[in-house]
Amino acid sequence: AEMLMRIYIREFTIGIYDFAVAGSNGQLNTMSLQPGLTFVGGSSLSRYAQGVFSIKDDEALIVELKSAPDSPYWGFMLGDVWSRALPFSRYQTSLNNAQAHRDSDGGYRFVVSLKDPGVANWLDPTGHHDGEIFFRNYFTSENIVPTVRKVRFDEIMDNLPKDAARVTLQQREEALRYRREGFVSLYGE
């Protein structure tokens, strides 16, 4: 039991962040393919891409998939620097293929920013300036690595398609309420 805990702390809690940085040649705000994640509990039926993000209050990341993966399930998730999932039951820290909005060109763009930009595909880092971004692509043979661009917060809309899905404050609140109710129905309080 002690050895297992040491492995999880060294290889997962601390190691995944270092693994992601190393996979991206030491660069932040980029993603790279992370093969072999089964050593820390990943699925052998999945392909993973991961990166470490670092943004300031007035910055954002545009994370892009050029087209929809050929898999039945894929998704993005944000974590902190200790590889802990951010509080997904109360904040939009993750989106999957059923939740994400596809742009008219067939691609998907996700925005990581500390403030809500009013776009449907926003990933909320819940006040964290630094953390991890994970892309999981299940039951596929495709090795997809999303691209990442850093932009100023006030330039987000200039870097998205004109028809990128937007949301009102009320729609965001409804989506978060739905997320919370789903979590409670599955796990209780």
Summary of the structure (lengths in Angstrom):
residues: 189
radius of gyration: 16.4
end to end distance: 29.0
largest distance: 53.7
contacts: 560
relative contact order: 0.20
helix: 27%
strand: 29%
